[in-house]
Amino acid sequence: MNFLLGSRGDVSFLLSNLPWEMLPPDPVGLDVGCGSGRWSLIVRSAVGHLHLMDPSPEALAVCEEQPFAGVEHDISPCERRRYSARGWLA
């Protein structure tokens, strides 16, 4: 069994355990490392505005094609960095 995705091999198992009812009205969502936007498509109906970021131009091109209709959103490139316990690395 995949720990993150559950026994069904999809994200619905993980997302079904989030406390959606505790979100304020029109919350802002942030998906850093959004890739193709797959996770963002799942949460888009729960947020008022969605920020999507990824360092890969190719992934952002796919993300731009996703149907985010009805949700305010912006898709932006971000710089690729690594983080360690001592701070940001180049």
C-alpha positions as CSV (number, residue, x, y, z in Angstrom):
1,M,0.0,0.0,0.0
2,N,1.3,3.4,-0.9
3,F,1.4,5.5,2.3
4,L,0.5,8.8,0.7
5,L,-2.1,7.6,-1.7
6,G,-3.8,4.8,0.2
7,S,-4.9,1.4,-1.0
8,R,-6.7,2.7,-4.0
9,G,-3.6,4.4,-5.5
10,D,-5.2,7.8,-5.8
11,V,-5.3,11.0,-3.7
12,S,-8.9,10.7,-2.7
13,F,-7.9,8.7,0.3
14,L,-5.6,11.4,1.6
15,L,-7.8,14.3,0.8
16,S,-10.9,12.7,2.3
17,N,-9.2,13.0,5.7
18,L,-8.7,16.7,5.6
19,P,-11.0,18.9,7.7
20,W,-12.7,20.7,4.8
21,E,-15.5,22.0,7.1
22,M,-13.1,24.0,9.1
23,L,-12.0,26.2,6.2
24,P,-13.1,29.8,6.4
25,P,-15.2,31.2,3.6
26,D,-13.2,31.8,0.4
27,P,-9.9,30.4,1.7
28,V,-6.7,30.9,-0.3
29,G,-5.0,27.7,-1.6
30,L,-1.2,27.4,-2.3
31,D,0.2,24.5,-4.3
32,V,4.0,24.8,-4.4
33,G,5.4,22.3,-6.8
34,C,2.1,22.0,-8.5
35,G,3.4,20.0,-11.5
36,S,0.5,19.4,-13.9
37,G,-2.0,20.8,-11.4
38,R,-3.6,17.4,-10.5
39,W,-3.9,18.1,-6.8
40,S,-5.1,21.6,-7.4
41,L,-7.9,20.3,-9.6
42,I,-9.1,18.3,-6.7
43,V,-9.1,21.1,-4.1
44,R,-10.3,23.9,-6.5
45,S,-13.9,23.7,-5.4
46,A,-12.9,24.3,-1.7
47,V,-10.9,27.5,-2.2
48,G,-11.7,31.1,-3.2
49,H,-8.3,31.7,-4.8
50,L,-5.6,29.3,-5.8
51,H,-1.9,30.0,-6.2
52,L,0.1,27.4,-8.2
53,M,3.9,27.4,-8.5
54,D,6.4,25.1,-10.0
55,P,10.0,25.5,-11.2
56,S,9.4,23.4,-14.4
57,P,8.2,25.4,-17.4
58,E,7.0,22.1,-19.0
59,A,4.8,21.3,-15.9
60,L,3.4,24.8,-15.9
61,A,2.5,24.6,-19.6
62,V,0.4,21.5,-18.7
63,C,-1.0,23.2,-15.7
64,E,-2.1,26.2,-17.8
65,E,-4.3,23.8,-19.8
66,Q,-6.3,22.5,-16.7
67,P,-9.9,23.5,-16.3
68,F,-9.7,25.9,-13.3
69,A,-12.9,27.7,-14.5
70,G,-14.8,29.4,-11.7
71,V,-11.8,29.7,-9.4
72,E,-9.6,32.7,-9.3
73,H,-6.1,31.4,-9.8
74,D,-2.6,32.4,-10.9
75,I,0.1,30.1,-12.2
76,S,3.7,31.2,-11.6
77,P,7.2,29.9,-12.1
78,C,9.4,29.7,-9.0
79,E,13.1,29.2,-8.4
80,R,14.2,25.6,-7.7
81,R,15.9,25.4,-4.3
82,R,16.8,22.8,-1.8
83,Y,16.3,23.2,1.9
84,S,18.3,21.7,4.7
85,A,18.2,22.0,8.5
86,R,20.8,24.8,8.1
87,G,18.8,26.8,5.7
88,W,18.5,27.3,1.9
89,L,21.0,25.7,-0.4
90,A,21.8,26.8,-3.9
